[in-house]
Amino acid sequence: MAPSTSRTSVFLTAAILTLLFAITPIACWRPWPHLNPNSSDLLYDASKKFEGSSEFVHLRYHMGPVLTGNITVHTIWYGRWQKSQKKIIRGFINSISDVHARHPSVAGWWRTVQLYTDQTGANISHTVQLGQEKNDRFYSHGKSLTRLSIQSVIRSAVTARTKPLPINPRNGLYLLLTSDDVYVQDFCGQVCGFHYFTFPSIVGYTLPYAWVGNSAKQCPGVCAYPFAVPDFRPGWKALKSPNGDVGVEGMISVIAHEIAELATNPLVNAWYAGQDPSAPVEIADLCEGIYGTGGGGSYTGQMLTDHDGATYNMNGIRRKFLVQWVWNHVVSYCTGPNALDQ
C-alpha cells in the first residue's frame, strides 16, 4: 500500500473510532442495575441461581490481547487530593498482588481475573504493581471534562516536560482519578467510571486507560453505595465504610471493576459478552452490585462486619475493602473470595 494511502487509512480509522467513542458509552460502570430490555440485566430475573448466574450469558473470547505480563498502574491525580485519600487507593492497588493478606483477600478476588487467557493459553498476570504517578492539582484542562478531553489529560501526563509518565502500551494501565470538584461527561447520571484506549491522533499512542471520579460531593448515593444511599431510596441506612472516606471508598470498587476489565479486554476485542464491541458486557459488568453470596438484583449479598461496625468483604495490606465480584467463566457465575461455598 502506498504511504499516502496508508496515512489516509490511519486518519479515517482514527476519525471513525473518535466518532464511536463520542457517541457510545464504552465499557461503563453503573452502580444500579437498569432493567433495559436490550441489555443483559433481565437475565438475572430469569436465573435459577443468585450471583448473576445464567445459562443465557455467553461471555466469549474474541482473540484480542489480554494483559499476561506484569501489570503496572500509572496514576494521574487530577485536582486536589488529600494524602489520606491517596494512601487508601494506593493500598488497594498494592493489595491486588499481596498473597499474604488474611482470607478473604483482594488477591483472592484477583485470582478469578487470572483465570482468563489469551489465544496462546497464557493467563492474565498475577502481578499488579503501582507505577509512576503524576499530579495535576491545578486542573490543567479545567474542572469539566468530556470523554475526549480525558485523553488530552493523559497526553499531557505522558508528554510533560518534567517527570512524564512512561509509555508502556503492552503492560501499562493509565488510571485517571478526578477529585470531588471535577465534573466529567455522564458522571453520576450514567457512569461512575469507564475504560477504553487512547487514540494515537490525540495522545500519540494506543494506551489502555480508565477514568474513575470521586462522587463525594456530586452523587455519593449513586457511586458510593452502600456507604451512601440514593435520594430515591428513603429509609435506607448507609453502611459504615472501613477506611473512613465515603467518596474514596466508593471509588475503590469502581477502580477494581475497571482494572479487571482492562486486564481482560484492554483493546475491546478480547473477553466480553454481546455482539457489539462498541458496547461490550464485560466480566465486571455482569456482576454489578454483587458483593457476596446470594447477591443479585438490588441485594448486595452477604458481607462482613468489622469490630467497629464497618462493612467490607476483602482484606488488603493493613486495610479492608468492599469490592464487587467478577464473572467466573469457568463456572458461569459471579465469584469472590468471601463466597460462603469457598
C-alpha positions as a Markdown table, in Angstrom:
| # | Residue | x | y | z |
|---|---|---|---|---|
| 1 | Met | 0.0 | 0.0 | 0.0 |
| 2 | Ala | 1.3 | 3.5 | -0.9 |
| 3 | Pro | 2.4 | 5.7 | 2.0 |
| 4 | Ser | -0.2 | 8.3 | 1.2 |
| 5 | Thr | -3.0 | 5.7 | 1.2 |
| 6 | Ser | -1.7 | 4.3 | 4.5 |
| 7 | Arg | -1.8 | 7.7 | 6.2 |
| 8 | Thr | -5.3 | 8.3 | 4.8 |
| 9 | Ser | -6.4 | 4.9 | 6.2 |
| 10 | Val | -5.0 | 5.7 | 9.6 |
| 11 | Phe | -6.7 | 9.1 | 9.8 |
| 12 | Leu | -10.0 | 7.6 | 8.7 |
| 13 | Thr | -9.8 | 4.8 | 11.3 |
| 14 | Ala | -9.0 | 7.4 | 14.0 |
| 15 | Ala | -11.9 | 9.5 | 12.9 |
| 16 | Ile | -14.3 | 6.6 | 12.9 |
| 17 | Leu | -13.1 | 5.5 | 16.4 |
| 18 | Thr | -13.4 | 9.0 | 17.7 |
| 19 | Leu | -17.0 | 9.2 | 16.4 |
| 20 | Leu | -17.9 | 5.9 | 18.0 |
| 21 | Phe | -16.3 | 6.9 | 21.3 |
| 22 | Ala | -18.1 | 10.3 | 21.3 |
| 23 | Ile | -21.5 | 8.7 | 20.7 |
| 24 | Thr | -21.5 | 5.4 | 22.5 |
| 25 | Pro | -20.6 | 4.9 | 26.2 |
| 26 | Ile | -17.8 | 2.2 | 26.2 |
| 27 | Ala | -17.3 | -0.2 | 29.0 |
| 28 | Cys | -19.0 | 1.8 | 31.6 |
| 29 | Trp | -19.7 | 1.0 | 35.3 |
| 30 | Arg | -23.3 | 1.6 | 36.5 |
| 31 | Pro | -23.9 | 1.4 | 40.2 |
| 32 | Trp | -27.6 | 0.3 | 39.9 |
| 33 | Pro | -28.9 | -2.3 | 37.5 |
| 34 | His | -31.3 | -0.7 | 35.0 |
| 35 | Leu | -33.8 | -3.0 | 33.5 |
| 36 | Asn | -33.3 | -2.3 | 29.9 |
| 37 | Pro | -35.0 | -4.8 | 27.6 |
| 38 | Asn | -31.9 | -4.6 | 25.2 |
| 39 | Ser | -29.4 | -5.4 | 28.0 |
| 40 | Ser | -28.3 | -8.5 | 29.9 |
| 41 | Asp | -29.9 | -7.2 | 33.1 |
| 42 | Leu | -33.1 | -9.1 | 32.6 |
| 43 | Leu | -31.1 | -12.3 | 32.6 |
| 44 | Tyr | -30.8 | -12.0 | 36.4 |
| 45 | Asp | -34.5 | -12.4 | 36.8 |
| 46 | Ala | -34.5 | -15.5 | 34.6 |
| 47 | Ser | -31.7 | -17.1 | 36.5 |
| 48 | Lys | -32.2 | -20.2 | 38.6 |
| 49 | Lys | -29.4 | -19.1 | 41.0 |
| 50 | Phe | -28.1 | -16.0 | 42.6 |
| 51 | Glu | -24.8 | -14.2 | 42.0 |
| 52 | Gly | -25.9 | -13.3 | 38.4 |
| 53 | Ser | -25.6 | -16.9 | 37.1 |
| 54 | Ser | -27.5 | -17.6 | 33.9 |
| 55 | Glu | -27.3 | -20.1 | 31.1 |
| 56 | Phe | -28.0 | -17.3 | 28.8 |
| 57 | Val | -24.8 | -15.3 | 29.5 |
| 58 | His | -22.3 | -16.1 | 26.8 |
| 59 | Leu | -19.0 | -14.4 | 27.6 |
| 60 | Arg | -16.7 | -15.2 | 24.7 |
| 61 | Tyr | -13.1 | -14.6 | 23.8 |
| 62 | His | -12.7 | -12.6 | 20.6 |
| 63 | Met | -9.0 | -13.3 | 20.1 |
| 64 | Gly | -7.6 | -9.9 | 21.2 |
| 65 | Pro | -4.8 | -9.4 | 23.6 |
| 66 | Val | -5.1 | -9.6 | 27.4 |
| 67 | Leu | -2.5 | -8.5 | 29.9 |
| 68 | Thr | -0.3 | -11.5 | 30.6 |
| 69 | Gly | 2.8 | -9.6 | 31.6 |
| 70 | Asn | 3.3 | -7.9 | 34.9 |
| 71 | Ile | 0.8 | -5.1 | 35.0 |
| 72 | Thr | 1.9 | -1.6 | 36.0 |
| 73 | Val | -0.7 | 1.0 | 37.0 |
| 74 | His | 0.3 | 4.6 | 36.3 |
| 75 | Thr | -1.9 | 7.1 | 38.2 |
| 76 | Ile | -2.9 | 10.6 | 37.3 |
| 77 | Trp | -4.3 | 12.5 | 40.3 |
| 78 | Tyr | -6.4 | 15.3 | 38.7 |
| 79 | Gly | -7.4 | 18.0 | 41.0 |
| 80 | Arg | -6.9 | 18.4 | 44.8 |
| 81 | Trp | -6.3 | 15.2 | 46.7 |
| 82 | Gln | -5.6 | 14.6 | 50.4 |
| 83 | Lys | -2.7 | 12.4 | 51.4 |
| 84 | Ser | -5.0 | 10.1 | 53.3 |
| 85 | Gln | -7.1 | 9.5 | 50.1 |
| 86 | Lys | -4.1 | 8.6 | 48.1 |
| 87 | Lys | -3.0 | 6.1 | 50.7 |
| 88 | Ile | -6.3 | 4.3 | 50.6 |
| 89 | Ile | -6.2 | 3.9 | 46.8 |
| 90 | Arg | -2.5 | 3.0 | 46.7 |
| 91 | Gly | -3.2 | 0.5 | 49.4 |
| 92 | Phe | -5.9 | -1.2 | 47.4 |
| 93 | Ile | -3.8 | -1.4 | 44.2 |
| 94 | Asn | -0.8 | -2.8 | 46.1 |
| 95 | Ser | -3.2 | -5.4 | 47.7 |
| 96 | Ile | -4.1 | -7.0 | 44.4 |
| 97 | Ser | -0.8 | -8.9 | 44.4 |
| 98 | Asp | -0.4 | -9.3 | 48.2 |
| 99 | Val | -0.8 | -13.1 | 48.7 |
| 100 | His | -0.1 | -12.7 | 52.4 |
| 101 | Ala | -3.2 | -10.8 | 53.3 |
| 102 | Arg | -5.8 | -12.5 | 55.5 |
| 103 | His | -8.5 | -14.5 | 53.8 |
| 104 | Pro | -10.8 | -13.4 | 52.2 |
| 105 | Ser | -8.3 | -11.2 | 50.4 |
| 106 | Val | -8.1 | -8.8 | 47.4 |
| 107 | Ala | -5.5 | -11.2 | 45.9 |
| 108 | Gly | -8.1 | -13.9 | 46.2 |
| 109 | Trp | -10.5 | -11.7 | 44.2 |
| 110 | Trp | -7.9 | -11.2 | 41.6 |
| 111 | Arg | -7.4 | -15.0 | 41.1 |
| 112 | Thr | -10.8 | -15.0 | 39.3 |
| 113 | Val | -9.4 | -12.4 | 36.9 |
| 114 | Gln | -6.3 | -14.6 | 36.4 |
| 115 | Leu | -8.5 | -17.4 | 35.0 |
| 116 | Tyr | -8.8 | -15.6 | 31.7 |
| 117 | Thr | -6.3 | -16.3 | 29.0 |
| 118 | Asp | -5.1 | -15.1 | 25.6 |
| 119 | Gln | -5.1 | -17.2 | 22.4 |
| 120 | Thr | -1.8 | -18.9 | 23.4 |
| 121 | Gly | -3.3 | -20.1 | 26.7 |
| 122 | Ala | -1.3 | -17.6 | 28.8 |
| 123 | Asn | -3.1 | -16.4 | 31.9 |
| 124 | Ile | -3.5 | -12.8 | 33.0 |
| 125 | Ser | -0.6 | -11.8 | 35.2 |
| 126 | His | -0.8 | -12.3 | 39.0 |
| 127 | Thr | 1.3 | -9.2 | 39.4 |
| 128 | Val | -0.3 | -5.8 | 39.6 |
| 129 | Gln | 2.0 | -3.0 | 40.8 |
| 130 | Leu | 1.9 | 0.7 | 41.2 |
| 131 | Gly | 3.9 | 2.6 | 38.6 |
| 132 | Gln | 4.7 | 6.3 | 38.4 |
| 133 | Glu | 2.3 | 9.0 | 39.4 |
| 134 | Lys | 1.5 | 12.4 | 38.0 |
| 135 | Asn | -0.2 | 15.2 | 40.0 |
| 136 | Asp | -2.4 | 17.7 | 38.1 |
| 137 | Arg | -3.5 | 19.8 | 41.1 |
| 138 | Phe | -4.1 | 22.9 | 39.0 |
| 139 | Tyr | -6.8 | 21.4 | 36.8 |
| 140 | Ser | -4.8 | 21.9 | 33.6 |
| 141 | His | -7.8 | 21.1 | 31.4 |
| 142 | Gly | -10.5 | 22.7 | 33.6 |
| 143 | Lys | -13.0 | 21.3 | 36.1 |
| 144 | Ser | -15.3 | 20.0 | 33.4 |
| 145 | Leu | -14.0 | 17.1 | 31.3 |
| 146 | Thr | -15.5 | 15.3 | 28.3 |
| 147 | Arg | -14.6 | 11.8 | 27.2 |
| 148 | Leu | -12.2 | 13.1 | 24.6 |
| 149 | Ser | -10.6 | 15.8 | 26.9 |
| 150 | Ile | -9.8 | 12.9 | 29.3 |
| 151 | Gln | -7.5 | 11.6 | 26.6 |
| 152 | Ser | -5.9 | 15.1 | 26.4 |
| 153 | Val | -5.2 | 15.0 | 30.2 |
| 154 | Ile | -3.4 | 11.6 | 29.6 |
| 155 | Arg | -1.5 | 13.2 | 26.7 |
| 156 | Ser | -0.3 | 16.0 | 29.0 |
| 157 | Ala | 0.8 | 13.4 | 31.6 |
| 158 | Val | 2.9 | 11.3 | 29.2 |
| 159 | Thr | 4.4 | 14.3 | 27.3 |
| 160 | Ala | 5.1 | 16.6 | 30.3 |
| 161 | Arg | 8.5 | 18.4 | 30.3 |
| 162 | Thr | 9.2 | 17.2 | 33.8 |
| 163 | Lys | 8.7 | 13.7 | 35.1 |
| 164 | Pro | 6.4 | 12.5 | 32.3 |
| 165 | Leu | 4.6 | 9.1 | 32.8 |
| 166 | Pro | 6.4 | 6.3 | 31.0 |
| 167 | Ile | 4.9 | 4.9 | 27.8 |
| 168 | Asn | 4.0 | 1.3 | 28.2 |
| 169 | Pro | 1.4 | 0.1 | 25.7 |
| 170 | Arg | 1.9 | -3.6 | 26.4 |
| 171 | Asn | 1.5 | -3.9 | 30.2 |
| 172 | Gly | 0.8 | -0.4 | 31.4 |
| 173 | Leu | -2.6 | 0.8 | 32.6 |
| 174 | Tyr | -3.2 | 4.5 | 32.9 |
| 175 | Leu | -5.6 | 5.4 | 35.7 |
| 176 | Leu | -7.1 | 8.9 | 35.7 |
| 177 | Leu | -8.7 | 9.8 | 39.0 |
| 178 | Thr | -10.7 | 13.1 | 39.3 |
| 179 | Ser | -11.3 | 14.8 | 42.6 |
| 180 | Asp | -14.7 | 15.5 | 44.0 |
| 181 | Asp | -15.0 | 19.0 | 42.5 |
| 182 | Val | -14.4 | 17.8 | 38.9 |
| 183 | Tyr | -17.4 | 17.1 | 36.6 |
| 184 | Val | -16.9 | 14.5 | 33.9 |
| 185 | Gln | -19.3 | 13.8 | 31.0 |
| 186 | Asp | -22.0 | 11.4 | 32.0 |
| 187 | Phe | -20.7 | 11.2 | 35.6 |
| 188 | Cys | -23.4 | 10.2 | 38.1 |
| 189 | Gly | -26.2 | 10.1 | 35.5 |
| 190 | Gln | -24.8 | 7.2 | 33.5 |
| 191 | Val | -21.4 | 6.2 | 34.8 |
| 192 | Cys | -19.1 | 6.2 | 37.8 |
| 193 | Gly | -16.1 | 5.2 | 35.7 |
| 194 | Phe | -15.2 | 3.7 | 32.4 |
| 195 | His | -12.2 | 2.3 | 30.5 |
| 196 | Tyr | -11.0 | 2.4 | 26.9 |
| 197 | Phe | -7.8 | 3.0 | 25.0 |
| 198 | Thr | -6.3 | 6.3 | 23.8 |
| 199 | Phe | -6.2 | 7.4 | 20.2 |
| 200 | Pro | -2.8 | 7.9 | 18.5 |
| 201 | Ser | -4.4 | 11.0 | 16.9 |
| 202 | Ile | -4.8 | 12.6 | 20.3 |
| 203 | Val | -2.2 | 11.0 | 22.6 |
| 204 | Gly | 0.3 | 9.7 | 20.1 |
| 205 | Tyr | 0.0 | 6.1 | 21.4 |
| 206 | Thr | -2.6 | 3.4 | 22.0 |
| 207 | Leu | -2.7 | 3.1 | 25.8 |
| 208 | Pro | -5.3 | 1.2 | 27.8 |
| 209 | Tyr | -6.7 | 3.6 | 30.4 |
| 210 | Ala | -9.5 | 4.1 | 32.9 |
| 211 | Trp | -11.2 | 7.1 | 34.5 |
| 212 | Val | -12.9 | 7.0 | 37.9 |
| 213 | Gly | -14.3 | 10.0 | 39.7 |
| 214 | Asn | -14.8 | 10.9 | 43.4 |
| 215 | Ser | -18.5 | 11.2 | 43.8 |
| 216 | Ala | -18.5 | 12.6 | 47.4 |
| 217 | Lys | -19.9 | 16.0 | 46.5 |
| 218 | Gln | -21.9 | 15.1 | 43.4 |
| 219 | Cys | -23.7 | 11.8 | 43.8 |
| 220 | Pro | -22.4 | 9.7 | 46.7 |
| 221 | Gly | -25.8 | 7.9 | 46.9 |
| 222 | Val | -25.2 | 6.6 | 43.4 |
| 223 | Cys | -21.5 | 6.0 | 43.1 |
| 224 | Ala | -20.5 | 5.3 | 46.7 |
| 225 | Tyr | -23.4 | 2.9 | 47.5 |
| 226 | Pro | -23.8 | 1.2 | 50.0 |
| 227 | Phe | -21.7 | 3.7 | 52.1 |
| 228 | Ala | -24.2 | 6.4 | 51.0 |
| 229 | Val | -27.8 | 5.8 | 49.8 |
| 230 | Pro | -29.6 | 7.5 | 46.9 |
| 231 | Asp | -32.4 | 10.0 | 47.4 |
| 232 | Phe | -34.9 | 7.7 | 45.7 |
| 233 | Arg | -34.4 | 5.1 | 48.5 |
| 234 | Pro | -35.8 | 6.9 | 51.6 |
| 235 | Gly | -35.5 | 5.0 | 54.8 |
| 236 | Trp | -32.4 | 3.1 | 53.7 |
| 237 | Lys | -29.5 | 3.3 | 56.0 |
| 238 | Ala | -25.9 | 3.8 | 54.7 |
| 239 | Leu | -23.3 | 1.3 | 55.8 |
| 240 | Lys | -20.2 | 2.3 | 57.7 |
| 241 | Ser | -17.1 | 2.4 | 55.4 |
| 242 | Pro | -13.9 | 0.6 | 56.5 |
| 243 | Asn | -11.5 | 3.4 | 55.7 |
| 244 | Gly | -13.5 | 6.5 | 56.8 |
| 245 | Asp | -13.8 | 8.2 | 53.4 |
| 246 | Val | -17.1 | 7.5 | 51.7 |
| 247 | Gly | -16.1 | 9.1 | 48.3 |
| 248 | Val | -12.9 | 7.2 | 48.0 |
| 249 | Glu | -14.5 | 4.1 | 49.4 |
| 250 | Gly | -16.9 | 4.2 | 46.5 |
| 251 | Met | -14.0 | 4.7 | 44.1 |
| 252 | Ile | -12.3 | 1.5 | 45.3 |
| 253 | Ser | -14.9 | -0.8 | 43.9 |
| 254 | Val | -15.1 | 1.1 | 40.6 |
| 255 | Ile | -11.3 | 1.1 | 40.3 |
| 256 | Ala | -11.3 | -2.7 | 40.8 |
| 257 | His | -14.1 | -3.1 | 38.2 |
| 258 | Glu | -12.1 | -1.1 | 35.6 |
| 259 | Ile | -8.7 | -2.8 | 36.3 |
| 260 | Ala | -10.3 | -6.2 | 36.0 |
| 261 | Glu | -11.9 | -5.3 | 32.6 |
| 262 | Leu | -8.8 | -3.6 | 31.3 |
| 263 | Ala | -6.8 | -6.8 | 32.1 |
| 264 | Thr | -9.3 | -9.0 | 30.2 |
| 265 | Asn | -10.3 | -6.6 | 27.5 |
| 266 | Pro | -7.8 | -3.8 | 27.1 |
| 267 | Leu | -8.5 | -3.0 | 23.4 |
| 268 | Val | -12.2 | -4.0 | 23.5 |
| 269 | Asn | -11.5 | -7.1 | 21.4 |
| 270 | Ala | -10.9 | -9.8 | 23.9 |
| 271 | Trp | -13.3 | -11.1 | 26.6 |
| 272 | Tyr | -16.9 | -9.8 | 26.5 |
| 273 | Ala | -20.5 | -10.8 | 26.0 |
| 274 | Gly | -22.8 | -9.4 | 23.4 |
| 275 | Gln | -22.5 | -8.8 | 19.7 |
| 276 | Asp | -21.4 | -5.1 | 19.8 |
| 277 | Pro | -17.8 | -4.4 | 20.6 |
| 278 | Ser | -18.6 | -0.7 | 21.0 |
| 279 | Ala | -20.9 | -1.6 | 23.9 |
| 280 | Pro | -19.5 | -4.8 | 25.4 |
| 281 | Val | -20.7 | -6.5 | 28.5 |
| 282 | Glu | -17.5 | -7.4 | 30.4 |
| 283 | Ile | -16.5 | -9.6 | 33.4 |
| 284 | Ala | -17.4 | -6.9 | 36.0 |
| 285 | Asp | -20.5 | -5.6 | 34.2 |
| 286 | Leu | -22.1 | -9.0 | 34.7 |
| 287 | Cys | -21.7 | -8.7 | 38.5 |
| 288 | Glu | -22.7 | -5.0 | 39.2 |
| 289 | Gly | -23.8 | -4.6 | 42.7 |
| 290 | Ile | -22.9 | -8.1 | 43.9 |
| 291 | Tyr | -20.5 | -8.2 | 46.9 |
| 292 | Gly | -21.3 | -11.6 | 48.5 |
| 293 | Thr | -23.1 | -14.9 | 48.4 |
| 294 | Gly | -26.8 | -14.5 | 47.4 |
| 295 | Gly | -26.2 | -11.2 | 45.7 |
| 296 | Gly | -28.3 | -10.2 | 42.7 |
| 297 | Gly | -31.0 | -7.7 | 41.7 |
| 298 | Ser | -31.0 | -5.0 | 44.5 |
| 299 | Tyr | -29.4 | -7.3 | 47.1 |
| 300 | Thr | -25.6 | -6.9 | 47.6 |
| 301 | Gly | -25.2 | -10.4 | 49.1 |
| 302 | Gln | -23.6 | -11.4 | 52.4 |
| 303 | Met | -20.8 | -9.2 | 53.5 |
| 304 | Leu | -18.6 | -9.0 | 56.6 |
| 305 | Thr | -18.7 | -6.6 | 59.6 |
| 306 | Asp | -15.5 | -5.4 | 61.3 |
| 307 | His | -15.2 | -4.9 | 65.1 |
| 308 | Asp | -16.1 | -1.2 | 64.7 |
| 309 | Gly | -19.2 | -1.9 | 62.7 |
| 310 | Ala | -17.6 | -1.2 | 59.2 |
| 311 | Thr | -18.7 | -3.3 | 56.3 |
| 312 | Tyr | -16.2 | -5.0 | 54.0 |
| 313 | Asn | -15.7 | -8.2 | 52.0 |
| 314 | Met | -11.9 | -8.4 | 51.4 |
| 315 | Asn | -8.7 | -7.9 | 53.3 |
| 316 | Gly | -5.8 | -6.0 | 51.9 |
| 317 | Ile | -2.5 | -4.6 | 53.2 |
| 318 | Arg | -3.4 | -3.4 | 56.7 |
| 319 | Arg | -6.8 | -2.3 | 55.3 |
| 320 | Lys | -10.2 | -3.7 | 54.5 |
| 321 | Phe | -12.2 | -3.0 | 51.3 |
| 322 | Leu | -15.6 | -3.6 | 49.8 |
| 323 | Val | -15.2 | -4.7 | 46.2 |
| 324 | Gln | -17.8 | -6.1 | 43.8 |
| 325 | Trp | -17.3 | -9.6 | 42.5 |
| 326 | Val | -16.4 | -10.5 | 38.9 |
| 327 | Trp | -17.7 | -13.1 | 36.4 |
| 328 | Asn | -16.0 | -16.5 | 36.5 |
| 329 | His | -16.3 | -18.0 | 33.0 |
| 330 | Val | -15.3 | -21.5 | 34.2 |
| 331 | Val | -18.4 | -21.9 | 36.5 |
| 332 | Ser | -20.5 | -19.3 | 34.7 |
| 333 | Tyr | -21.5 | -17.1 | 37.7 |
| 334 | Cys | -20.1 | -14.2 | 39.7 |
| 335 | Thr | -17.5 | -15.2 | 42.4 |
| 336 | Gly | -15.5 | -13.6 | 45.1 |
| 337 | Pro | -13.1 | -14.6 | 47.9 |
| 338 | Asn | -15.8 | -14.2 | 50.6 |
| 339 | Ala | -18.2 | -16.7 | 49.0 |
| 340 | Leu | -19.7 | -19.0 | 51.6 |
| 341 | Asp | -19.0 | -22.1 | 49.5 |
| 342 | Gln | -15.3 | -21.5 | 49.3 |
